[in-house]
Amino acid sequence: MKMLIRIALTVVLVVVVSACGGGDSGSGGSGGGLTAVTNADSADTVVRWMSDGVIEGGLFNSLPLGTHNQYSVNGGLGGTATVTGKDTYTTASSSSCVSSTRIADLTTVVFDNYKVMSSDNVEATITGTVTFYYYYYSQQCSGGYSSNKSVSISGDSVQVRFVVDGTSGYQDTISFGASGTSSMLLHGSCTAGGTTYYF
């Protein structure tokens, strides 16, 4: 009888340890459930969050138009982003049309523990160097409206940490390159842990 009780207790302990995770799936502190980039979906997600949520949806708002040579931007939650490149906005008009063009050629964005709550509502912390290019053209004429947009982003050995709702997300060091018609529709590759994923 005592032997059966011991066996039962052992089974219960194994089940409890397994349910609690047993190992370390991420970093400590908030976002303890963070995982590494391990497939194309997670690679696509982290690159998209960086391009759309951190840079296009966030850094742009703190960056004045013009030419920048190591222009420093503070992260809303800490750290800095040092920007070198050009960000321009031009307009043109005729008797029947009005057009505008926005070009951001950020040749070097050096993130130093740059931490923000991104426009995707994801807590992002980034360290590393990223290149970002953004082009948007729109035209309003008497006959209708048209627009054209393109985005590209790349980086080598960039440390990323994305936390969703303070509980889950991704943390890894990635090298990547992607482009598309928007930051939400990027196609490219991302290398993490020695494996390259295509999306």
Beta strands, then each sheet from edge to edge (+ up, - down):
strand 1: 33-35
strand 2: 66-74
strand 3: 78-93
strand 4: 97-117
strand 5: 123-141
strand 6: 144-164
strand 7: 168-180
strand 8: 186-192
strand 9: 195-198
sheet 1: 1+ 7+ 6- 5+ 4- 3+ 2-
sheet 2: 1+ 7+ 8- 9+
end
